[in-house]
Amino acid sequence: MNTVQARVWKFRLDNSSEVVAKVLGRGHLPVGLARLVHVNAMACDLRRVLDYRTKQLEVRLLLSYLDTASGRGPLKLDHHAFAASSRHVRGFVSECSGLGMLTAAGEALFAWQDGKDSLHSFDALPKQLLRHYNAEGVRPDLLFHLPEGPVAGEARGRHRTARELLPREPLATQKARLRELAAWSQNHGSHDYFMSWVWIGHAGVAVDIFLPEAGRWDMDLTDVWVAADQGEEPGRDDSGPAEWRFPLHQRQPARRAEISHPRPEHNDALEVDAEDIGYMAGPIETVTAPRLTETPREQAEEVVTGLFDSAPESAPDAALAGIPVRGNWARADQLGPAQHEFFLGVLAEHAPMSVNYRERLTRAEGRFDACLDGRLLTVVRPITTPVPTWSELAHALLDDA
């Protein structure tokens, strides 16, 4: 299991005029590589067709940039390769990482369960949800559906050249986005939301997570963090002030586009802002040119079937709990010798309910990381460990295995 340094904030609006954010804790947030792969594999442009080969190529590129110390310890980045890459490639790596951190935070902090609790992209909301949300203007990225009610999630990211990954003061773009989200929440009946802000730099990968101050977020972070390295105490935060304050409202520029997409304050060519790119990831429910009569479930099946048809045939024994699986293993070797090998698979039909991510990690015992959502299966293993058998995957993933 890999981790990223994380700092969790609780924030509130004082008299609807000031944003007050206080540090709730700091620790090591567990992040599975299979989750990063899974979110990217589920990304779908509504105007295009899913194809197995292109998805596999994207995953190879993403994992080639990541350094995970044989599948354990802090998640790092091949910073030299990242800095030497073109802006759109850096944006792709940052975008995929950002969405992975957002869903990892959702799993760890409020027990959202992939495959059990629904997840939608605001760029591809089903008809029954469109009437509840404005179709134009500022919007978050993902909508998590929980038993207590929906939660909007915002994923942002920035390349950081400073020695310390987590800044001591909020950036102008960070404050601007919190203001915009706060306004969005007020316009939607005080809708719950949270934001993850990923930092990528020489020292690795870190994330700031902002949670609104509400009863549903009362939690003991001790159960969220994994064991800290080198004796660092989980939940302790000594990096910068324990509180940030800034006005909710500010003098707005004349053009609305400048509000929605603030530009960097300097011209550092290595700077990568997620807001300059825009996240397009969503559940498999996104589909090319859906028919007006299609339901989200029908759309999901159509997309997965297309991915299944384009995937290569596997060995005759490739089956999860007796269900045939198409796909093959590939190495993340686009930047040199591979550290990881991954399997992107599509099941012929839906599998039984999968277990939650903590149980998956425990059962895999660090030998691999796997994720199952409906008919889509992703597995990532360090190149030094043996390929897991299908019975091992079923044991790690399925509730009744």
N, C-alpha and C positions, 0 to 999 in steps of 0.2 A: 504494500500500500504506500502511495506517495502522499505527501502533504505540501501545503503552502502556508507560509506565514500569514496569519489573518488577524485583523483587528475589527471588533464588532462595536458599532455605535448604536445607541438609542437616541432618537431625536424627537422633538416636539415643536409645536408652534405656540409661542407665547403671545396671547392676545391677538392671534392671527396676523402678527406683524413681524415676528422675529423667529428665526430657526435656531434652536438650541440643541446641539448634539453632544452627548457625553459618552465617554468610553465605557463600554460594558465589560469588555474583556479582550484578552489577546492570547493567542495560542496557535496550534498547528491543526489546520482544517484538513481532514482526509479528502483527497481528490483521486478518483479512479481514472486511469487512462481510458478504460473502456467507456466511461461516461463521456469524456471528450470526443472520442470517436463516434459514439452513439448519437450525440447531439448533431455533429456534423453530417452524419449519414442520413439523419432525418430532415436535413435542410432541403427545401424544395422551392424553386422558382415556379410560380403559378403558370408562367408562360412556357415552361420547358418540360422535358421528359426526363424522368429518372433513368439512369443507366448504370449498371453495376460497375463497369470499367472505370467510368469517371469518378464515381464515389470511392472506389478503391485507390485511384491515383491521388485524390485529395487527402485521403487518410495517410497514405505513404509519405506525402509531403509534410503534413502536420507533425506526424510522429518523428520524422527525421530531424526536426528542429528541437525536440524535447530531450532532455538529459535527466534520467531518473535513477541513476546509481543502482542498476540491476533491479529495478522495480520497487525499491524501498527508499525511504528518506525524502528529503526535500525535492520538489519538482523544480528543475532548472531548465535553462534554455541555452542552446548553442548561440551565445550572444554574438560571437564574431560573425557567424553566418547570418544571423538576424540583422545585424548592423550593415552588412554588405549587400543585403537583398533589396530589391526594388520596393517602393512604397506599397504597391498593391499586394505584394507577397507578404510584407510585414503586416499589412492590414488583415489579410486572410488568417495568419497565425494568431494575431491578437483577437480577432473576432471569434474564432473557434475556441480559444482559451477562455475568453470572457463568458461565453454562453455556458461552457463547462463549469466555471466557477459559480455562476448563478444557480445552476441546477444542483451543484454540490452543496451550496449553501442552503438551498431549499430542502434537500434531503436531510442535512445534518441539523438544521436549526428548528424547522417546524414539521419535521416528519412527513414531508411530502413523499409519496411513494410512486416512483415511476412504474407504469404498467397498471397501477391501481387508481391513482388520482389523475384526472385529466390535465393536459397541458396544451395550451393554444398559443399561437403567435398572433399578436395584434394585427399583423399584416394579412392574416388568413382566418378571421373569426367566422364560425358558422353563422348562418342566417339568424338562428334563435338568440344569438348573443349580440348581433350588430345593433339592435335597437337600444341596448344598454350603454353603448359607448360611442363617442363622437368618432366619425370616420376621418376627420381632418384635424390638423393641428398637432400639438405635442401629444405623443402617446408613449407608454412603456413598450417593452419588447415582448414579454411573455406573460401569460395569464395562468396562474396555478389555481386549480380547483381543489379546495380542501373541505372537509366536513363542516368546518366552522364558517365557511364562506370563501369567496375568491380573493386571491392576492395577486396584485400586479408586480412583475419583476422587471427591473431595468439593469442591463449589463453594459458597462462601459470599461474602457481601458486606455492606458497611456504608457508609452515607453519612457523610462526614467533614467536619466544620466547621472543623477546624484548617487553618492555612495550608499545612503540609507534608502531602502526601497519604500518604506512607508513615510510619507512627508509629515512634518511637524505642523504645518498649516494647510488648510484647504486651498486648492487651486481655484482660480476664477471660474474655470469651466465646471469644476465639481460643484461649487456653490450655485452656479447658474442652473445646473441640471436638477439639483435638489429643489430649487425654487420652482422650476417648471413642473416637477412631479408633485410638489405640494399643491400647486394651483390646479393641476389635473385632478388630484384627489378631491379637493374642495368642490370642483365642478361635477364630480360624480358621487356626491353624497358621502364625503369623507371615506372614500374607497381605500382599503388597506393596500399598502405597497411597500416594497423595499428595493434597495439598489446595491449592486456589487460593483466595485471599481478595481480593476486589475492593474497591477503595476508590473512591468517587465523591465529588467535591467541587468547589470553585470552580476549582481548578487543572486539573481534568480527570479522567482515569481512570488508576488504577495497580493493580498486583496484586502480592501476596506469594505465592510458590509454595514449598511445603514438600515436600521429597523425603526419603524415608527413606535412611539411610546404608547403601548396599549396593553390591556390585560392579557390578550391572547399571546403576547410575546414574552410574558414572564417565564423565565427558564433558568435552569442551572447549567451554565456553560461547561461545567466540569465533565458532563456526560458527552459533550460535543467534541472536545479536543482529544486528539491522540496523545500518547506520552511524549512530553517535550524532550528535546535533545539537550545534552550537556547540562542537565540539572535545572534548566529554565522552568520556572513555575508556570503552569498553564493559568491563564486568566490574569496574569500580571502584565501591566502595561506601563513602561517607563519611556516610551518614545513620544515626546512632545506633550502638549497640554492635554488635560483630561476633559476639556470642554471647548467646543467651538461655538461661537455666536456670530450671526450675521443677519441683516434684514431680509425678511421674506420678499418684500417688494423693492424693486429698484427702477431707476429711470430707464424706460425701454427704448431701444433704438427704433428708428422709423419703420424699418422693414421687418416683417414677422419672421422671414427666413433667418435673420441674424439672431433671433431669439431661439429658434428651434435648433440651429446648428452653429453654435459659437465656434469661431476659428481659433487656432492656437495663437498665443500672445507673442510668439517669436517664430523665427523661420528655420528652426532646427530641422534639417531634412530627415532625421531619424525619428522625429515625433510621429506617433501613430495614434490618432484619436478614433475611437470606435464610432463616434457620432459622425465622422466624415464618411463612413462606409455604410452604416446601417445594417442591423442584423436581419437576416431573412430566415433564421432557423425556426422551425415549428414542429409539431408532431407530424406523423406520417399522413395526417388528415389533409395536408396540402396536396394539391393535385393539378395536373395540367388541364386547363380549359374545362372545368367541371360542368356537367350538364345541370340545368336549372332544377331538375327533379332529383338530383343526387343528395342523399343525406351525408353527414360527415363520416358515418361508418362505411357507406358505400364508396365514398371518395377514398377512404383509407385502404379499403380492399383493392380498389383499382390501382392505386399507386404501388402497393406491396406486390400485387400480381405482376405488374410491369417490371419491377425490380427482380422478382423471382425468375421471370422468363428470360431476362438478360443476364442472369448469373450463370457461371459455368457449372456443369454437372460435377458433383463430388463423388467420392468413392461410394460403393454400394452400401457400406456400413455407416455412412454419414447420416445419423438420425439422433434427434434429441427426444427422449421418452417415446421412441417409436415413430416420431414424425420426421420424414425426410428433410434434409437441409441441403441447400445449394450454396456454393461459394468455395473459396480456397484461401489458403494461408499466403501471406505476402510479407516481405521484409521492408522495414522502414530504412532504406539504404540510399536515399537520394543525396545525402551529404557526406557519404563515407560508409565505413563498416556499420552494419545495423546493430542497434542495441535492443530493438524490439521486433517481434513478429506479431502480426495481427490476423485475425480471421473475421471477415465481414460475411455473415451468412443470412439467408432468408429461408424461413420454414415454409413448408407446403401448406400448413394450417396453423391455427393458434395453439400455443402450448398452454398447459395449466398455469395457474398463478405463480409468479416468481416471488422469491423471498426479498426482504428489504436489503439495502446495500450493506449494512453492517453484518448481517448474517452471510451475505455473499462473500465478503472479505474474510470472515472467520473460516468459512468452509473451504475457501481456496488456499488458505494457509500461506499466502504470499507467493504461490507458484504461478498464478495468473490472475487476471482481472477480467470479469465477464459481466455482461449486461444483456438482459432480454426484455424486449417491449413488444408485445403482440407477436408478430412473426419475424421481427428483426433481431438478430443475434450478433453481438460484437464481443470479441475476446482479444485481449492483449497479453502477451507473455514476454518476459525478459529472454533474450536470445540464449542465455545460459541455462534455462530451465527446459525440461522436456515438454513436448506438446501434450496438452491434457487430453485424456480419452473422453469419448462421448459420455460414458458413465460418470466420470469425474465432473464434467460440465453439468450434467443433470443433477448430480448431488449438490453442487454449489448453487445452482440457480432455482431449482423447483421446490415448491413447498412440500410436496408429498414424496420427494426423493429420499 
